[in-house]
Each structure stands twice: as structure tokens, then as C-alpha cells.
Amino acid sequence: MTFRFEDKEQTLSQYLTRKINLLHDAKVQDEDIIVRHLWNGLEAQLALTTSLREDDDTIETFNRRVRNNEQAARKVWDLNKKLTNRFQTQS
């Protein structure tokens, strides 16, 4: 399960909640492992702007950091998409 900006059917909060629930259903309880799975499924720009782990990190603090970075990462993603589309139409 991944989170992609172009997927309009799933918000970031929905992705985080659903993936955590799926991991808990699979009996994964270790917060470090859950955070790594969440981070690995993020859109590349969002993962790059969000550190994987900080001291005394919890799932909740990680989720807050991800949500705080969403707007800036989405702007970079939008710009990259526009530039790619412009380049493709000029070729």
C-alpha cells in the first residue's frame, strides 16, 4: 500500500490510518517497524522531506511530521509534473 499525490481517492490521513490498521491486523506492533513501513509507502517528494526517525519518535509524532510536510512536498510534485508535461509537449 502506497500514498501517491495523483491518487485522488485516498488522502494522506486515510493512507496513514489504513496502513497502521493493516499492520496491526498483521500483528506488527513495533513502532519503529510501523514507521518504516509508513515512510516506505510515501510519495518520493514527501518521503524526502520527512525524516524517517527522530529521538523519542512515536507513530503519532511521525504522522504529524508527514502531514506538516505534505503541502510543501505536493508543491514540488505539482511543479515537477508541470515541467514534465511542458517538456513532453515541446518534444
SERO-4910 file (N, C-alpha, C, O; in steps of 0.05 Angstrom, whole numbers):
BEGIN
 pado doro    nc1    nc2    nc3   cac1   cac2   cac3    cc1    cc2    cc3    oc1    oc2    oc3
  Met    A     17    -23      0      0      0      0     18     25      0     37     27     15
  Thr    A     11     44    -18     27     68    -20      9     93    -20    -15     91    -24
  Phe    A     22    116    -16      8    141    -19     21    156    -42     45    161    -42
  Arg    A      4    164    -61     13    180    -84     -5    204    -87    -29    203    -83
  Phe    A      8    227    -93     -7    252    -96    -28    250   -119    -49    262   -117
  Glu    A    -22    235   -140    -41    234   -162    -65    216   -156    -84    217   -171
  Asp    A    -64    201   -134    -87    185   -126   -107    202   -111   -103    208    -87
  Lys    A   -128    211   -125   -147    229   -112   -167    214    -94   -183    227    -80
  Glu    A   -166    188    -95   -185    172    -79   -177    169    -50   -193    161    -33
  Gln    A   -151    174    -44   -141    169    -17   -125    193     -7   -106    202    -19
  Thr    A   -134    204     16   -119    226     28    -95    215     44    -93    191     49
  Leu    A    -77    233     51    -54    224     67    -63    212     94    -53    192    102
  Ser    A    -82    225    107    -92    215    133   -104    188    129   -100    170    146
  Gln    A   -119    184    108   -131    157    103   -109    136     99   -111    114    110
  Tyr    A    -89    143     83    -67    124     79    -54    117    106    -50     93    111
  Leu    A    -47    137    122    -33    131    147    -50    114    165    -40     94    177
  Thr    A    -75    120    168    -93    105    186    -97     76    175    -95     57    191
  Arg    A   -102     74    150   -107     47    138    -83     30    140    -85      6    147
  Lys    A    -59     41    134    -35     24    135    -28     16    163    -20     -7    168
  Ile    A    -32     34    182    -27     27    210    -46      4    219    -38    -15    231
  Asn    A    -71      7    211    -91    -14    218    -84    -41    205    -86    -62    218
  Leu    A    -75    -40    180    -67    -65    167    -43    -78    180    -42   -102    184
  Leu    A    -24    -61    188      0    -72    202     -7    -83    229      3   -104    237
  His    A    -25    -70    244    -34    -80    269    -49   -107    265    -46   -125    281
  Asp    A    -66   -108    244    -80   -133    238    -61   -156    232    -66   -179    238
  Ala    A    -38   -149    221    -17   -169    215      1   -174    239     22   -187    237
  Lys    A     -7   -164    262      7   -168    288     34   -154    289     51   -161    304
  Val    A     37   -133    273     61   -116    275     55    -95    296     37    -78    292
  Gln    A     71    -95    317     66    -76    339     90    -57    344     87    -36    356
  Asp    A    113    -64    334    137    -48    338    135    -22    324    132    -21    299
  Glu    A    136      1    338    132     27    326    154     34    306    148     46    285
  Asp    A    179     25    310    200     30    290    193     17    264    197     29    243
  Ile    A    184     -7    265    177    -22    240    153     -9    227    152     -7    202
  Ile    A    133     -2    242    109     11    231    116     37    217    108     43    195
  Val    A    133     54    230    141     79    219    157     74    193    153     89    173
  Arg    A    174     55    192    189     49    168    170     40    145    174     49    122
  His    A    150     24    151    131     16    130    115     40    120    111     43     96
  Leu    A    107     58    138     93     82    130    111     99    112    102    108     91
  Trp    A    135    104    120    154    121    105    160    109     78    160    123     58
  Asn    A    164     82     77    170     69     51    147     72     31    152     70      7
  Gly    A    123     75     40    100     77     22     93    105     14     74    109     -2
  Leu    A    108    125     23    102    153     16    111    161    -12    131    149    -22
  Glu    A     97    180    -24    106    193    -49    135    202    -44    142    211    -22
  Ala    A    152    199    -65    181    205    -62    187    232    -50    203    235    -32
  Gln    A    173    253    -61    178    280    -51    171    283    -21    185    297     -6
  Leu    A    150    270    -13    142    271     15    161    255     33    167    264     55
  Ala    A    170    233     23    190    217     39    216    232     42    228    232     63
  Leu    A    224    246     21    249    261     22    248    285     41    269    292     53
  Thr    A    225    296     45    223    319     63    216    311     92    215    328    109
  Thr    A    212    285     96    205    276    123    226    257    133    231    236    121
  Ser    A    239    264    155    260    246    165    247    220    175    224    220    185
  Leu    A    261    199    171    250    173    178    246    170    208    225    159    216
  Arg    A    265    179    223    263    174    252    276    197    267    297    207    258
  Glu    A    264    205    289    276    225    307    276    213    335    262    194    340
  Asp    A    292    224    353    293    214    380    266    215    393    251    234    389
  Asp    A    260    194    408    234    192    422    210    194    403    189    204    411
  Asp    A    213    185    379    192    187    359    171    166    365    176    144    375
  Thr    A    146    173    360    124    154    361    110    154    335    116    171    317
  Ile    A     91    136    331     76    136    306     61    163    303     60    174    281
  Glu    A     51    173    325     36    198    324     53    222    316     45    238    300
  Thr    A     78    223    327     95    246    320    105    243    291    108    263    277
  Phe    A    110    219    282    117    215    254     95    224    236     99    238    217
  Asn    A     70    215    242     47    222    226     44    253    225     37    264    204
  Arg    A     48    266    247     46    295    248     67    308    230     61    327    215
  Arg    A     92    298    231    113    308    214    106    304    184    110    322    168
  Val    A     96    281    177     88    276    150     66    295    141     68    307    119
  Arg    A     46    298    157     24    317    150     34    346    148     24    361    131
  Asn    A     52    353    165     63    380    164     79    385    138     81    408    129
  Asn    A     91    364    127    107    367    103     91    363     77    102    368     55
  Glu    A     66    355     80     51    348     56     48    371     36     53    367     12
  Gln    A     41    394     46     36    417     27     61    424     11     60    428    -13
  Ala    A     84    426     24    109    433     10    117    411    -10    125    417    -32
  Ala    A    114    386     -2    121    364    -20    102    363    -43    110    357    -66
  Arg    A     77    369    -39     57    369    -60     63    392    -81     60    388   -105
  Lys    A     73    415    -71     80    436    -89    103    428   -107    103    434   -131
  Val    A    123    415    -95    146    405   -111    136    385   -132    144    385   -155
  Trp    A    119    366   -124    108    346   -141     92    359   -164     96    352   -188
  Asp    A     75    379   -158     60    393   -178     78    407   -198     74    406   -222
  Leu    A     99    421   -188    118    434   -206    132    415   -224    135    419   -248
  Asn    A    141    392   -213    154    372   -229    136    361   -251    144    357   -273
  Lys    A    111    357   -244     91    347   -263     87    367   -286     86    360   -309
  Lys    A     84    393   -279     80    414   -299    104    416   -317    101    418   -342
  Leu    A    128    415   -306    153    416   -322    155    392   -340    163    394   -364
  Thr    A    148    369   -330    150    344   -346    130    346   -369    136    339   -392
  Asn    A    105    355   -364     85    358   -384     94    378   -405     90    374   -429
  Arg    A    105    400   -397    114    421   -416    136    410   -433    137    415   -457
  Phe    A    155    395   -422    177    383   -437    167    363   -457    176    363   -480
  Gln    A    147    347   -449    136    326   -467    121    339   -490    122    328   -513
  Thr    A    107    361   -486     92    374   -507    111    389   -526    104    393   -550
  Gln    A    135    396   -517    154    410   -534    171    391   -551    183    398   -571
  Ser    A    171    366   -542    188    346   -556    174    335   -581    186    318   -595
***
